[in-house]
Amino acid sequence: MASPAKEKAFPQDAKQALNEILRRISFRAEVFYRGQLCDSWALDTSGTGNVNFHIVCHGECWLHLPDSQASTRLQGGDILVFPHDAAHIIGSSEEKPRAFGIQNVTREVRLDRTNPGTALICGFLEIDHSVRRLLMGTLPEFLVIASQSGGINAAARTLLDLLFAEAGMDEVGATAILDRLADALLFYIVRDLVEKNLPIPGLLGAFGDAQICKAVLAINANPGEHWTLDNLAETAHLSRSAFAERFLWACGMPPIEFLTIWRMYFARRWLEQENASVMDVAERCGYESAAAFSKAFKRVMGVGPGQFRKIGGIRKVGKI
C-alpha cells in the first residue's frame, strides 16, 4: 500500500483531543531498581509483561538484543523504552553476552555523581490494554530518547533530575514519590513521538493525518453516534474506499475496529467512575442491546462488563 503524502502533523484541535485522552488513560508506573553499578555488570529486566524503561542518570552502558550483533551505547540522560517487553540485556561491556536472562552485578555504590559507575533507574509502565495497543502497538522493539540529540527538553531534564535526587534518598515516601514521578515518563515518551513526526500506525498516526483526524475527532466527540464506514468517510471528506485504505495506513487497523476499541475505552471509564447500568453504558456507546455491547466489551477488554465492575476495574483484571 502506498503511503499518502506526509502532512504537517497534529493540528491544534488534535493536540487538545490527545491531551484530554492522555489525562483519562489508566496506567501506573513502578520503579523496581535504583542503583549505581561499578566494574563488570549485566542486567536482564525483561519479563514484566509491561512497557519497561531504564533511565541512565550518569555514566554509560550498552544495550544488547538476542537477535542483533550490534550494541547500542547509552549515556547519562538517556531514556531507554521497551514498548513490548522485548528480551534484552544492559551492561557495562560493549561485547555481546553469551547468554540472556542473567543478572550479574559485581559491585554497587551509593547513588552519587561523585562516585564511580553507572547510575540507573529501572521500572515499568502498566498501561490499559486497549490504550497500549493504540499508542504503542506498532512501535519497534526499543526506543531511545537521547539526551545528546535534543530528544530530551528542559522539562524532561527537570523530571530526570527530580527522579535522580529522590532515588538517592532513604527517606519516608521515597519509593512512592519515585513511582509518581515516573508516571510522567509516559507523557514525555508520547511527546517525543509526536515531535519526531514518525510514520507510526496507531492513534498518533491517525491524529497526524489531517483528514483521518477529522473522523477520529468526531468519534471522540460522540462515541454513541451511529457511525458507519460511509458517514465516517463523509466526515473525513474522502470516498468510502479511499477512507478505508487511508485509515488502515494511518491507524494500523480498520475504521470499525478502531471505533469498537474507542467505544470500549469510553465504556470502561463510565463503568469505573459512574454508577451507570450496563444497558445505559451500552446505549451511550451506540449499542441497541446490552448483549451486543457485552460481547464487544469482552472481546476488547478480556472480561464482560459485569465481571469488570465486580472485580474493581482494569487494575485488577491483570494482563488482558
ChimeraX commands (.cxc) that place a marker at each C-alpha (Angstrom):
marker #1 position 0.00,0.00,0.00 radius 0.5
marker #1 position 1.45,3.36,-0.96 radius 0.5
marker #1 position 1.90,5.91,1.79 radius 0.5
marker #1 position -0.09,9.13,1.34 radius 0.5
marker #1 position 1.85,12.36,1.15 radius 0.5
marker #1 position 3.10,13.36,4.55 radius 0.5
marker #1 position 1.32,16.34,6.04 radius 0.5
marker #1 position 2.08,18.60,8.94 radius 0.5
marker #1 position 1.26,16.52,11.99 radius 0.5
marker #1 position -1.06,17.32,14.86 radius 0.5
marker #1 position -3.17,20.41,14.28 radius 0.5
marker #1 position -4.20,22.24,17.43 radius 0.5
marker #1 position -7.59,20.52,17.80 radius 0.5
marker #1 position -5.86,17.14,17.57 radius 0.5
marker #1 position -3.37,18.13,20.27 radius 0.5
marker #1 position -6.23,19.22,22.51 radius 0.5
marker #1 position -8.05,15.92,21.97 radius 0.5
marker #1 position -4.88,13.91,22.61 radius 0.5
marker #1 position -4.25,15.89,25.80 radius 0.5
marker #1 position -7.74,15.01,27.04 radius 0.5
marker #1 position -7.24,11.35,26.13 radius 0.5
marker #1 position -3.89,11.21,27.94 radius 0.5
marker #1 position -5.48,12.75,31.04 radius 0.5
marker #1 position -8.01,9.93,31.23 radius 0.5
marker #1 position -6.00,6.80,30.43 radius 0.5
marker #1 position -5.49,4.16,33.10 radius 0.5
marker #1 position -1.90,3.21,33.87 radius 0.5
marker #1 position 0.59,3.08,36.70 radius 0.5
marker #1 position 4.37,3.31,36.94 radius 0.5
marker #1 position 6.58,1.32,39.27 radius 0.5
marker #1 position 10.32,1.77,39.84 radius 0.5
marker #1 position 11.83,-1.60,40.72 radius 0.5
marker #1 position 15.54,-0.73,40.69 radius 0.5
marker #1 position 17.62,2.29,41.59 radius 0.5
marker #1 position 21.33,1.87,41.98 radius 0.5
marker #1 position 24.84,2.71,40.83 radius 0.5
marker #1 position 26.75,-0.19,39.30 radius 0.5
marker #1 position 30.53,-0.49,39.09 radius 0.5
marker #1 position 33.08,-2.75,37.42 radius 0.5
marker #1 position 31.59,-5.58,35.32 radius 0.5
marker #1 position 27.80,-5.92,35.39 radius 0.5
marker #1 position 24.82,-7.06,33.31 radius 0.5
marker #1 position 21.06,-6.88,33.90 radius 0.5
marker #1 position 18.13,-8.55,32.13 radius 0.5
marker #1 position 14.95,-6.83,33.32 radius 0.5
marker #1 position 12.52,-8.18,30.72 radius 0.5
marker #1 position 9.58,-10.38,31.58 radius 0.5
marker #1 position 7.26,-7.96,33.35 radius 0.5
marker #1 position 4.75,-8.05,30.50 radius 0.5
marker #1 position 4.60,-4.26,30.58 radius 0.5
marker #1 position 6.33,-1.28,28.99 radius 0.5
marker #1 position 9.82,-1.32,30.52 radius 0.5
marker #1 position 12.06,1.72,30.91 radius 0.5
marker #1 position 15.62,2.46,32.01 radius 0.5
marker #1 position 16.96,5.91,32.82 radius 0.5
marker #1 position 20.73,6.36,32.71 radius 0.5
marker #1 position 21.27,9.05,35.33 radius 0.5
marker #1 position 25.00,9.29,34.67 radius 0.5
marker #1 position 27.81,7.13,33.34 radius 0.5
marker #1 position 27.37,4.84,30.35 radius 0.5
marker #1 position 26.21,1.33,29.48 radius 0.5
marker #1 position 25.38,-0.87,26.48 radius 0.5
marker #1 position 22.14,-2.38,25.22 radius 0.5
marker #1 position 22.17,-5.87,23.70 radius 0.5
marker #1 position 19.32,-7.73,21.98 radius 0.5
marker #1 position 19.29,-11.52,21.41 radius 0.5
marker #1 position 18.84,-11.30,17.63 radius 0.5
marker #1 position 21.31,-8.50,16.97 radius 0.5
marker #1 position 25.09,-8.49,16.98 radius 0.5
marker #1 position 25.18,-4.69,17.18 radius 0.5
marker #1 position 25.15,-2.98,20.56 radius 0.5
marker #1 position 23.70,0.43,21.42 radius 0.5
marker #1 position 25.63,2.84,23.63 radius 0.5
marker #1 position 23.66,4.67,26.29 radius 0.5
marker #1 position 24.88,7.62,28.30 radius 0.5
marker #1 position 23.82,9.91,31.08 radius 0.5
marker #1 position 20.39,11.47,30.48 radius 0.5
marker #1 position 19.20,8.82,28.01 radius 0.5
marker #1 position 15.82,7.13,28.45 radius 0.5
marker #1 position 15.53,3.59,27.07 radius 0.5
marker #1 position 11.99,2.26,26.49 radius 0.5
marker #1 position 10.78,-1.25,25.59 radius 0.5
marker #1 position 7.16,-0.86,24.40 radius 0.5
marker #1 position 6.63,-4.64,24.11 radius 0.5
marker #1 position 8.83,-6.03,26.91 radius 0.5
marker #1 position 11.46,-7.30,24.44 radius 0.5
marker #1 position 14.23,-9.53,25.78 radius 0.5
marker #1 position 17.38,-7.53,26.37 radius 0.5
marker #1 position 20.48,-7.04,28.48 radius 0.5
marker #1 position 22.00,-3.76,29.56 radius 0.5
marker #1 position 25.53,-4.00,30.85 radius 0.5
marker #1 position 28.93,-2.46,31.25 radius 0.5
marker #1 position 30.51,-4.13,28.22 radius 0.5
marker #1 position 30.12,-3.40,24.52 radius 0.5
marker #1 position 30.68,-7.10,23.89 radius 0.5
marker #1 position 27.50,-9.12,23.48 radius 0.5
marker #1 position 26.91,-11.52,26.42 radius 0.5
marker #1 position 26.92,-15.25,25.77 radius 0.5
marker #1 position 23.58,-15.81,27.49 radius 0.5
marker #1 position 20.46,-13.78,28.21 radius 0.5
marker #1 position 18.21,-13.95,31.25 radius 0.5
marker #1 position 21.09,-13.27,33.63 radius 0.5
marker #1 position 21.75,-10.89,36.50 radius 0.5
marker #1 position 25.43,-10.22,37.15 radius 0.5
marker #1 position 26.30,-7.35,39.48 radius 0.5
marker #1 position 29.77,-7.28,41.00 radius 0.5
marker #1 position 29.67,-4.02,42.94 radius 0.5
marker #1 position 27.17,-1.31,43.82 radius 0.5
marker #1 position 27.88,2.05,45.42 radius 0.5
marker #1 position 25.71,4.83,46.80 radius 0.5
marker #1 position 23.91,6.92,44.20 radius 0.5
marker #1 position 26.11,9.97,43.86 radius 0.5
marker #1 position 27.61,11.76,40.86 radius 0.5
marker #1 position 30.98,11.86,42.61 radius 0.5
marker #1 position 31.09,8.05,42.86 radius 0.5
marker #1 position 32.27,5.81,40.00 radius 0.5
marker #1 position 29.99,3.63,37.91 radius 0.5
marker #1 position 26.69,3.93,36.06 radius 0.5
marker #1 position 23.57,5.14,37.85 radius 0.5
marker #1 position 20.28,3.57,36.70 radius 0.5
marker #1 position 16.61,3.90,37.49 radius 0.5
marker #1 position 14.60,0.98,36.09 radius 0.5
marker #1 position 10.86,0.43,36.10 radius 0.5
marker #1 position 7.77,-0.36,34.09 radius 0.5
marker #1 position 4.54,1.27,32.93 radius 0.5
marker #1 position 1.43,-0.89,33.30 radius 0.5
marker #1 position -0.88,0.56,30.67 radius 0.5
marker #1 position -4.50,-0.21,29.88 radius 0.5
marker #1 position -4.59,-2.91,27.20 radius 0.5
marker #1 position -6.63,-1.04,24.58 radius 0.5
marker #1 position -4.77,2.25,25.00 radius 0.5
marker #1 position -1.40,0.48,24.88 radius 0.5
marker #1 position -2.39,-1.11,21.58 radius 0.5
marker #1 position -3.40,2.24,20.12 radius 0.5
marker #1 position -0.39,4.19,21.42 radius 0.5
marker #1 position 2.38,1.63,21.15 radius 0.5
marker #1 position 1.13,-1.37,19.18 radius 0.5
marker #1 position 3.39,-0.81,16.17 radius 0.5
marker #1 position 6.45,0.72,17.83 radius 0.5
marker #1 position 9.83,-1.01,17.39 radius 0.5
marker #1 position 11.45,-3.28,19.98 radius 0.5
marker #1 position 13.05,-0.34,21.75 radius 0.5
marker #1 position 13.20,3.44,21.70 radius 0.5
marker #1 position 15.98,5.69,22.94 radius 0.5
marker #1 position 15.13,9.26,23.88 radius 0.5
marker #1 position 18.68,10.53,23.66 radius 0.5
marker #1 position 19.88,13.44,25.74 radius 0.5
marker #1 position 22.68,14.40,23.36 radius 0.5
marker #1 position 20.48,14.59,20.24 radius 0.5
marker #1 position 17.99,17.05,21.71 radius 0.5
marker #1 position 15.39,14.37,22.36 radius 0.5
marker #1 position 15.01,15.49,25.96 radius 0.5
marker #1 position 13.80,19.03,26.52 radius 0.5
marker #1 position 14.22,21.22,29.58 radius 0.5
marker #1 position 11.02,19.98,31.26 radius 0.5
marker #1 position 12.04,16.33,30.85 radius 0.5
marker #1 position 15.52,17.09,32.18 radius 0.5
marker #1 position 13.92,18.60,35.28 radius 0.5
marker #1 position 11.90,15.41,35.75 radius 0.5
marker #1 position 15.04,13.27,35.41 radius 0.5
marker #1 position 16.85,15.46,37.94 radius 0.5
marker #1 position 13.96,15.02,40.41 radius 0.5
marker #1 position 13.96,11.25,39.85 radius 0.5
marker #1 position 17.69,11.02,40.43 radius 0.5
marker #1 position 17.56,13.21,43.54 radius 0.5
marker #1 position 14.78,11.12,45.06 radius 0.5
marker #1 position 16.44,7.82,44.06 radius 0.5
marker #1 position 19.47,8.75,46.15 radius 0.5
marker #1 position 17.39,9.32,49.30 radius 0.5
marker #1 position 16.47,6.85,52.00 radius 0.5
marker #1 position 13.54,8.83,53.34 radius 0.5
marker #1 position 9.90,8.07,54.14 radius 0.5
marker #1 position 7.83,8.04,50.96 radius 0.5
marker #1 position 10.81,7.92,48.57 radius 0.5
marker #1 position 9.58,4.80,46.78 radius 0.5
marker #1 position 6.07,6.18,46.32 radius 0.5
marker #1 position 7.43,9.53,45.13 radius 0.5
marker #1 position 9.62,7.77,42.56 radius 0.5
marker #1 position 6.60,5.88,41.23 radius 0.5
marker #1 position 4.54,9.06,40.92 radius 0.5
marker #1 position 7.36,10.94,39.20 radius 0.5
marker #1 position 7.82,8.01,36.82 radius 0.5
marker #1 position 4.13,8.32,35.85 radius 0.5
marker #1 position 5.07,11.41,33.86 radius 0.5
marker #1 position 7.50,9.43,31.71 radius 0.5
marker #1 position 4.67,8.06,29.57 radius 0.5
marker #1 position 3.64,11.55,28.53 radius 0.5
marker #1 position 7.21,12.54,27.65 radius 0.5
marker #1 position 7.52,9.38,25.56 radius 0.5
marker #1 position 4.34,10.29,23.66 radius 0.5
marker #1 position 5.52,13.89,23.28 radius 0.5
marker #1 position 8.83,12.68,21.85 radius 0.5
marker #1 position 7.00,10.53,19.30 radius 0.5
marker #1 position 4.76,13.45,18.31 radius 0.5
marker #1 position 7.68,15.85,17.94 radius 0.5
marker #1 position 9.64,13.39,15.79 radius 0.5
marker #1 position 6.60,13.07,13.49 radius 0.5
marker #1 position 7.42,9.44,12.71 radius 0.5
marker #1 position 5.06,7.42,10.47 radius 0.5
marker #1 position 3.80,5.21,13.31 radius 0.5
marker #1 position 0.44,3.50,12.68 radius 0.5
marker #1 position -1.92,3.88,15.63 radius 0.5
marker #1 position -3.59,6.74,17.42 radius 0.5
marker #1 position -0.65,9.08,16.77 radius 0.5
marker #1 position -0.68,8.19,13.09 radius 0.5
marker #1 position -4.41,8.83,12.86 radius 0.5
marker #1 position -4.06,12.22,14.52 radius 0.5
marker #1 position -1.15,13.03,12.23 radius 0.5
marker #1 position -3.26,12.68,9.08 radius 0.5
marker #1 position -5.42,15.80,8.76 radius 0.5
marker #1 position -8.36,14.09,7.06 radius 0.5
marker #1 position -8.35,10.89,9.12 radius 0.5
marker #1 position -8.03,13.11,12.18 radius 0.5
marker #1 position -11.44,14.63,11.39 radius 0.5
marker #1 position -13.07,11.20,11.69 radius 0.5
marker #1 position -11.20,10.32,14.90 radius 0.5
marker #1 position -12.17,13.63,16.50 radius 0.5
marker #1 position -15.80,13.03,15.52 radius 0.5
marker #1 position -15.75,9.58,17.14 radius 0.5
marker #1 position -14.11,11.02,20.24 radius 0.5
marker #1 position -16.70,13.80,20.49 radius 0.5
marker #1 position -19.69,11.48,20.05 radius 0.5
marker #1 position -18.89,7.76,20.53 radius 0.5
marker #1 position -22.58,6.86,20.66 radius 0.5
marker #1 position -23.36,8.14,17.17 radius 0.5
marker #1 position -24.49,5.55,14.62 radius 0.5
marker #1 position -21.10,5.56,12.89 radius 0.5
marker #1 position -20.66,3.63,9.65 radius 0.5
marker #1 position -17.86,3.47,7.13 radius 0.5
marker #1 position -19.92,5.73,4.88 radius 0.5
marker #1 position -20.58,8.57,7.31 radius 0.5
marker #1 position -17.04,8.41,8.73 radius 0.5
marker #1 position -15.69,8.73,5.18 radius 0.5
marker #1 position -18.01,11.67,4.63 radius 0.5
marker #1 position -16.70,13.31,7.81 radius 0.5
marker #1 position -13.14,12.91,6.52 radius 0.5
marker #1 position -14.15,14.27,3.06 radius 0.5
marker #1 position -12.95,11.10,1.34 radius 0.5
marker #1 position -14.56,8.41,-0.73 radius 0.5
marker #1 position -15.50,5.22,1.10 radius 0.5
marker #1 position -12.67,3.17,-0.42 radius 0.5
marker #1 position -10.05,5.91,-0.07 radius 0.5
marker #1 position -11.03,6.47,3.56 radius 0.5
marker #1 position -10.83,2.77,4.44 radius 0.5
marker #1 position -7.38,2.42,2.83 radius 0.5
marker #1 position -6.02,5.64,4.29 radius 0.5
marker #1 position -7.38,4.91,7.76 radius 0.5
marker #1 position -5.76,1.47,7.75 radius 0.5
marker #1 position -2.44,3.01,6.72 radius 0.5
marker #1 position -2.57,5.75,9.36 radius 0.5
marker #1 position -4.03,3.82,12.27 radius 0.5
marker #1 position -2.89,0.25,11.65 radius 0.5
marker #1 position -6.42,-1.14,11.89 radius 0.5
marker #1 position -9.75,-0.81,10.00 radius 0.5
marker #1 position -12.04,2.11,10.98 radius 0.5
marker #1 position -14.78,-0.04,12.53 radius 0.5
marker #1 position -12.26,-1.95,14.68 radius 0.5
marker #1 position -10.88,1.38,15.89 radius 0.5
marker #1 position -14.43,2.57,16.59 radius 0.5
marker #1 position -15.14,-0.52,18.70 radius 0.5
marker #1 position -11.95,-0.16,20.73 radius 0.5
marker #1 position -12.56,3.54,21.26 radius 0.5
marker #1 position -16.13,2.93,22.42 radius 0.5
marker #1 position -14.93,0.29,24.88 radius 0.5
marker #1 position -12.39,2.77,26.20 radius 0.5
marker #1 position -15.24,5.19,27.00 radius 0.5
marker #1 position -17.33,2.32,28.40 radius 0.5
marker #1 position -14.51,1.29,30.72 radius 0.5
marker #1 position -14.28,4.78,32.13 radius 0.5
marker #1 position -18.05,5.02,32.62 radius 0.5
marker #1 position -18.16,1.62,34.34 radius 0.5
marker #1 position -15.27,2.57,36.62 radius 0.5
marker #1 position -16.36,6.06,37.57 radius 0.5
marker #1 position -20.15,6.17,37.34 radius 0.5
marker #1 position -22.97,4.14,38.80 radius 0.5
marker #1 position -24.48,3.56,35.35 radius 0.5
marker #1 position -26.13,0.30,34.35 radius 0.5
marker #1 position -24.64,-1.89,31.65 radius 0.5
marker #1 position -27.60,-1.04,29.41 radius 0.5
marker #1 position -27.08,2.68,29.95 radius 0.5
marker #1 position -23.40,2.40,29.05 radius 0.5
marker #1 position -24.32,0.28,26.02 radius 0.5
marker #1 position -26.69,2.97,24.74 radius 0.5
marker #1 position -24.11,5.69,25.32 radius 0.5
marker #1 position -21.71,3.64,23.18 radius 0.5
marker #1 position -24.21,3.29,20.35 radius 0.5
marker #1 position -25.40,-0.27,21.03 radius 0.5
marker #1 position -29.07,-1.19,20.95 radius 0.5
marker #1 position -28.73,-4.19,23.26 radius 0.5
marker #1 position -26.73,-4.99,26.39 radius 0.5
marker #1 position -25.86,-8.41,24.92 radius 0.5
marker #1 position -24.17,-6.94,21.82 radius 0.5
marker #1 position -22.31,-4.40,23.94 radius 0.5
marker #1 position -21.18,-7.06,26.47 radius 0.5
marker #1 position -19.85,-9.25,23.66 radius 0.5
marker #1 position -17.83,-6.35,22.22 radius 0.5
marker #1 position -16.58,-5.30,25.66 radius 0.5
marker #1 position -15.34,-8.80,26.46 radius 0.5
marker #1 position -13.62,-9.10,23.08 radius 0.5
marker #1 position -11.66,-5.88,23.69 radius 0.5
marker #1 position -11.16,-5.95,27.47 radius 0.5
marker #1 position -10.93,-9.68,28.13 radius 0.5
marker #1 position -13.84,-9.82,30.60 radius 0.5
marker #1 position -17.51,-8.85,30.41 radius 0.5
marker #1 position -18.70,-5.51,31.85 radius 0.5
marker #1 position -20.39,-7.13,34.84 radius 0.5
marker #1 position -17.26,-9.02,35.88 radius 0.5
marker #1 position -15.14,-5.95,35.14 radius 0.5
marker #1 position -17.20,-3.89,37.57 radius 0.5
marker #1 position -17.30,-6.66,40.18 radius 0.5
marker #1 position -13.52,-7.01,40.36 radius 0.5
marker #1 position -12.97,-3.29,40.55 radius 0.5
marker #1 position -11.86,-2.23,37.10 radius 0.5
marker #1 position -8.87,-2.56,34.89 radius 0.5
marker #1 position -6.16,-2.59,37.54 radius 0.5
marker #1 position -7.43,-5.91,38.91 radius 0.5
marker #1 position -8.17,-7.60,35.61 radius 0.5
marker #1 position -4.50,-8.42,35.11 radius 0.5
marker #1 position -2.86,-8.88,31.74 radius 0.5
marker #1 position -5.62,-8.72,29.13 radius 0.5
marker link #1:1,2 radius 0.2
marker link #1:2,3 radius 0.2
marker link #1:3,4 radius 0.2
marker link #1:4,5 radius 0.2
marker link #1:5,6 radius 0.2
marker link #1:6,7 radius 0.2
marker link #1:7,8 radius 0.2
marker link #1:8,9 radius 0.2
marker link #1:9,10 radius 0.2
marker link #1:10,11 radius 0.2
marker link #1:11,12 radius 0.2
marker link #1:12,13 radius 0.2
marker link #1:13,14 radius 0.2
marker link #1:14,15 radius 0.2
marker link #1:15,16 radius 0.2
marker link #1:16,17 radius 0.2
marker link #1:17,18 radius 0.2
marker link #1:18,19 radius 0.2
marker link #1:19,20 radius 0.2
marker link #1:20,21 radius 0.2
marker link #1:21,22 radius 0.2
marker link #1:22,23 radius 0.2
marker link #1:23,24 radius 0.2
marker link #1:24,25 radius 0.2
marker link #1:25,26 radius 0.2
marker link #1:26,27 radius 0.2
marker link #1:27,28 radius 0.2
marker link #1:28,29 radius 0.2
marker link #1:29,30 radius 0.2
marker link #1:30,31 radius 0.2
marker link #1:31,32 radius 0.2
marker link #1:32,33 radius 0.2
marker link #1:33,34 radius 0.2
marker link #1:34,35 radius 0.2
marker link #1:35,36 radius 0.2
marker link #1:36,37 radius 0.2
marker link #1:37,38 radius 0.2
marker link #1:38,39 radius 0.2
marker link #1:39,40 radius 0.2
marker link #1:40,41 radius 0.2
marker link #1:41,42 radius 0.2
marker link #1:42,43 radius 0.2
marker link #1:43,44 radius 0.2
marker link #1:44,45 radius 0.2
marker link #1:45,46 radius 0.2
marker link #1:46,47 radius 0.2
marker link #1:47,48 radius 0.2
marker link #1:48,49 radius 0.2
marker link #1:49,50 radius 0.2
marker link #1:50,51 radius 0.2
marker link #1:51,52 radius 0.2
marker link #1:52,53 radius 0.2
marker link #1:53,54 radius 0.2
marker link #1:54,55 radius 0.2
marker link #1:55,56 radius 0.2
marker link #1:56,57 radius 0.2
marker link #1:57,58 radius 0.2
marker link #1:58,59 radius 0.2
marker link #1:59,60 radius 0.2
marker link #1:60,61 radius 0.2
marker link #1:61,62 radius 0.2
marker link #1:62,63 radius 0.2
marker link #1:63,64 radius 0.2
marker link #1:64,65 radius 0.2
marker link #1:65,66 radius 0.2
marker link #1:66,67 radius 0.2
marker link #1:67,68 radius 0.2
marker link #1:68,69 radius 0.2
marker link #1:69,70 radius 0.2
marker link #1:70,71 radius 0.2
marker link #1:71,72 radius 0.2
marker link #1:72,73 radius 0.2
marker link #1:73,74 radius 0.2
marker link #1:74,75 radius 0.2
marker link #1:75,76 radius 0.2
marker link #1:76,77 radius 0.2
marker link #1:77,78 radius 0.2
marker link #1:78,79 radius 0.2
marker link #1:79,80 radius 0.2
marker link #1:80,81 radius 0.2
marker link #1:81,82 radius 0.2
marker link #1:82,83 radius 0.2
marker link #1:83,84 radius 0.2
marker link #1:84,85 radius 0.2
marker link #1:85,86 radius 0.2
marker link #1:86,87 radius 0.2
marker link #1:87,88 radius 0.2
marker link #1:88,89 radius 0.2
marker link #1:89,90 radius 0.2
marker link #1:90,91 radius 0.2
marker link #1:91,92 radius 0.2
marker link #1:92,93 radius 0.2
marker link #1:93,94 radius 0.2
marker link #1:94,95 radius 0.2
marker link #1:95,96 radius 0.2
marker link #1:96,97 radius 0.2
marker link #1:97,98 radius 0.2
marker link #1:98,99 radius 0.2
marker link #1:99,100 radius 0.2
marker link #1:100,101 radius 0.2
marker link #1:101,102 radius 0.2
marker link #1:102,103 radius 0.2
marker link #1:103,104 radius 0.2
marker link #1:104,105 radius 0.2
marker link #1:105,106 radius 0.2
marker link #1:106,107 radius 0.2
marker link #1:107,108 radius 0.2
marker link #1:108,109 radius 0.2
marker link #1:109,110 radius 0.2
marker link #1:110,111 radius 0.2
marker link #1:111,112 radius 0.2
marker link #1:112,113 radius 0.2
marker link #1:113,114 radius 0.2
marker link #1:114,115 radius 0.2
marker link #1:115,116 radius 0.2
marker link #1:116,117 radius 0.2
marker link #1:117,118 radius 0.2
marker link #1:118,119 radius 0.2
marker link #1:119,120 radius 0.2
marker link #1:120,121 radius 0.2
marker link #1:121,122 radius 0.2
marker link #1:122,123 radius 0.2
marker link #1:123,124 radius 0.2
marker link #1:124,125 radius 0.2
marker link #1:125,126 radius 0.2
marker link #1:126,127 radius 0.2
marker link #1:127,128 radius 0.2
marker link #1:128,129 radius 0.2
marker link #1:129,130 radius 0.2
marker link #1:130,131 radius 0.2
marker link #1:131,132 radius 0.2
marker link #1:132,133 radius 0.2
marker link #1:133,134 radius 0.2
marker link #1:134,135 radius 0.2
marker link #1:135,136 radius 0.2
marker link #1:136,137 radius 0.2
marker link #1:137,138 radius 0.2
marker link #1:138,139 radius 0.2
marker link #1:139,140 radius 0.2
marker link #1:140,141 radius 0.2
marker link #1:141,142 radius 0.2
marker link #1:142,143 radius 0.2
marker link #1:143,144 radius 0.2
marker link #1:144,145 radius 0.2
marker link #1:145,146 radius 0.2
marker link #1:146,147 radius 0.2
marker link #1:147,148 radius 0.2
marker link #1:148,149 radius 0.2
marker link #1:149,150 radius 0.2
marker link #1:150,151 radius 0.2
marker link #1:151,152 radius 0.2
marker link #1:152,153 radius 0.2
marker link #1:153,154 radius 0.2
marker link #1:154,155 radius 0.2
marker link #1:155,156 radius 0.2
marker link #1:156,157 radius 0.2
marker link #1:157,158 radius 0.2
marker link #1:158,159 radius 0.2
marker link #1:159,160 radius 0.2
marker link #1:160,161 radius 0.2
marker link #1:161,162 radius 0.2
marker link #1:162,163 radius 0.2
marker link #1:163,164 radius 0.2
marker link #1:164,165 radius 0.2
marker link #1:165,166 radius 0.2
marker link #1:166,167 radius 0.2
marker link #1:167,168 radius 0.2
marker link #1:168,169 radius 0.2
marker link #1:169,170 radius 0.2
marker link #1:170,171 radius 0.2
marker link #1:171,172 radius 0.2
marker link #1:172,173 radius 0.2
marker link #1:173,174 radius 0.2
marker link #1:174,175 radius 0.2
marker link #1:175,176 radius 0.2
marker link #1:176,177 radius 0.2
marker link #1:177,178 radius 0.2
marker link #1:178,179 radius 0.2
marker link #1:179,180 radius 0.2
marker link #1:180,181 radius 0.2
marker link #1:181,182 radius 0.2
marker link #1:182,183 radius 0.2
marker link #1:183,184 radius 0.2
marker link #1:184,185 radius 0.2
marker link #1:185,186 radius 0.2
marker link #1:186,187 radius 0.2
marker link #1:187,188 radius 0.2
marker link #1:188,189 radius 0.2
marker link #1:189,190 radius 0.2
marker link #1:190,191 radius 0.2
marker link #1:191,192 radius 0.2
marker link #1:192,193 radius 0.2
marker link #1:193,194 radius 0.2
marker link #1:194,195 radius 0.2
marker link #1:195,196 radius 0.2
marker link #1:196,197 radius 0.2
marker link #1:197,198 radius 0.2
marker link #1:198,199 radius 0.2
marker link #1:199,200 radius 0.2
marker link #1:200,201 radius 0.2
marker link #1:201,202 radius 0.2
marker link #1:202,203 radius 0.2
marker link #1:203,204 radius 0.2
marker link #1:204,205 radius 0.2
marker link #1:205,206 radius 0.2
marker link #1:206,207 radius 0.2
marker link #1:207,208 radius 0.2
marker link #1:208,209 radius 0.2
marker link #1:209,210 radius 0.2
marker link #1:210,211 radius 0.2
marker link #1:211,212 radius 0.2
marker link #1:212,213 radius 0.2
marker link #1:213,214 radius 0.2
marker link #1:214,215 radius 0.2
marker link #1:215,216 radius 0.2
marker link #1:216,217 radius 0.2
marker link #1:217,218 radius 0.2
marker link #1:218,219 radius 0.2
marker link #1:219,220 radius 0.2
marker link #1:220,221 radius 0.2
marker link #1:221,222 radius 0.2
marker link #1:222,223 radius 0.2
marker link #1:223,224 radius 0.2
marker link #1:224,225 radius 0.2
marker link #1:225,226 radius 0.2
marker link #1:226,227 radius 0.2
marker link #1:227,228 radius 0.2
marker link #1:228,229 radius 0.2
marker link #1:229,230 radius 0.2
marker link #1:230,231 radius 0.2
marker link #1:231,232 radius 0.2
marker link #1:232,233 radius 0.2
marker link #1:233,234 radius 0.2
marker link #1:234,235 radius 0.2
marker link #1:235,236 radius 0.2
marker link #1:236,237 radius 0.2
marker link #1:237,238 radius 0.2
marker link #1:238,239 radius 0.2
marker link #1:239,240 radius 0.2
marker link #1:240,241 radius 0.2
marker link #1:241,242 radius 0.2
marker link #1:242,243 radius 0.2
marker link #1:243,244 radius 0.2
marker link #1:244,245 radius 0.2
marker link #1:245,246 radius 0.2
marker link #1:246,247 radius 0.2
marker link #1:247,248 radius 0.2
marker link #1:248,249 radius 0.2
marker link #1:249,250 radius 0.2
marker link #1:250,251 radius 0.2
marker link #1:251,252 radius 0.2
marker link #1:252,253 radius 0.2
marker link #1:253,254 radius 0.2
marker link #1:254,255 radius 0.2
marker link #1:255,256 radius 0.2
marker link #1:256,257 radius 0.2
marker link #1:257,258 radius 0.2
marker link #1:258,259 radius 0.2
marker link #1:259,260 radius 0.2
marker link #1:260,261 radius 0.2
marker link #1:261,262 radius 0.2
marker link #1:262,263 radius 0.2
marker link #1:263,264 radius 0.2
marker link #1:264,265 radius 0.2
marker link #1:265,266 radius 0.2
marker link #1:266,267 radius 0.2
marker link #1:267,268 radius 0.2
marker link #1:268,269 radius 0.2
marker link #1:269,270 radius 0.2
marker link #1:270,271 radius 0.2
marker link #1:271,272 radius 0.2
marker link #1:272,273 radius 0.2
marker link #1:273,274 radius 0.2
marker link #1:274,275 radius 0.2
marker link #1:275,276 radius 0.2
marker link #1:276,277 radius 0.2
marker link #1:277,278 radius 0.2
marker link #1:278,279 radius 0.2
marker link #1:279,280 radius 0.2
marker link #1:280,281 radius 0.2
marker link #1:281,282 radius 0.2
marker link #1:282,283 radius 0.2
marker link #1:283,284 radius 0.2
marker link #1:284,285 radius 0.2
marker link #1:285,286 radius 0.2
marker link #1:286,287 radius 0.2
marker link #1:287,288 radius 0.2
marker link #1:288,289 radius 0.2
marker link #1:289,290 radius 0.2
marker link #1:290,291 radius 0.2
marker link #1:291,292 radius 0.2
marker link #1:292,293 radius 0.2
marker link #1:293,294 radius 0.2
marker link #1:294,295 radius 0.2
marker link #1:295,296 radius 0.2
marker link #1:296,297 radius 0.2
marker link #1:297,298 radius 0.2
marker link #1:298,299 radius 0.2
marker link #1:299,300 radius 0.2
marker link #1:300,301 radius 0.2
marker link #1:301,302 radius 0.2
marker link #1:302,303 radius 0.2
marker link #1:303,304 radius 0.2
marker link #1:304,305 radius 0.2
marker link #1:305,306 radius 0.2
marker link #1:306,307 radius 0.2
marker link #1:307,308 radius 0.2
marker link #1:308,309 radius 0.2
marker link #1:309,310 radius 0.2
marker link #1:310,311 radius 0.2
marker link #1:311,312 radius 0.2
marker link #1:312,313 radius 0.2
marker link #1:313,314 radius 0.2
marker link #1:314,315 radius 0.2
marker link #1:315,316 radius 0.2
marker link #1:316,317 radius 0.2
marker link #1:317,318 radius 0.2
marker link #1:318,319 radius 0.2
marker link #1:319,320 radius 0.2
view
